[in-house]
Amino acid sequence: MEKIVITVVGKDSVGIIAKVCTYMANNRVNILDISQTIVQEYFNMMMIADMSKSEKPFDTIADELAQTGEEIGVIVKCQREEIFEAMHRL
């Protein structure tokens, strides 16, 4: 399994989840866990996903998700799980 951590942050609008999840489905990236909140008008989502069945490499997925975020006015960051874990150890 090749786990990645995806975060999405920005001003809330219709279709954010749909656009990000459609990209992931089209590229065979499986969502394993998802958490989403809206605080006042600000949207925040974190996903754990498995990209082991995707034909695209991690860098391409990360770049294309970032571009998808720009198109809808949010910031999308994608990190490898092991890097995310290492950065957040106490």
LINSUL-V206541 format. One record per residue. N is the residue number from 1. OMEGA is omega as a letter, one per 30 degrees, with the letter a starting at -180 (NA if undefined). Layout:
BEGIN
n = <N | N>
omega = <OMEGA | OMEGA>
END
This chain:
BEGIN
n = <1 | 2 | 3 | 4 | 5 | 6 | 7 | 8 | 9 | 10 | 11 | 12 | 13 | 14 | 15 | 16 | 17 | 18 | 19 | 20 | 21 | 22 | 23 | 24 | 25 | 26 | 27 | 28 | 29 | 30 | 31 | 32 | 33 | 34 | 35 | 36 | 37 | 38 | 39 | 40 | 41 | 42 | 43 | 44 | 45 | 46 | 47 | 48 | 49 | 50 | 51 | 52 | 53 | 54 | 55 | 56 | 57 | 58 | 59 | 60 | 61 | 62 | 63 | 64 | 65 | 66 | 67 | 68 | 69 | 70 | 71 | 72 | 73 | 74 | 75 | 76 | 77 | 78 | 79 | 80 | 81 | 82 | 83 | 84 | 85 | 86 | 87 | 88 | 89 | 90>
omega = <l | a | l | l | a | l | l | a | l | l | a | l | a | l | a | a | a | a | a | a | l | l | a | l | a | a | l | l | a | l | l | a | a | l | a | l | l | l | a | a | a | a | l | l | l | l | l | a | l | a | a | l | l | l | a | l | a | a | l | l | a | a | a | l | l | l | l | l | l | a | a | l | l | l | l | l | a | a | l | a | a | l | l | a | a | a | a | l | l | NA>
END
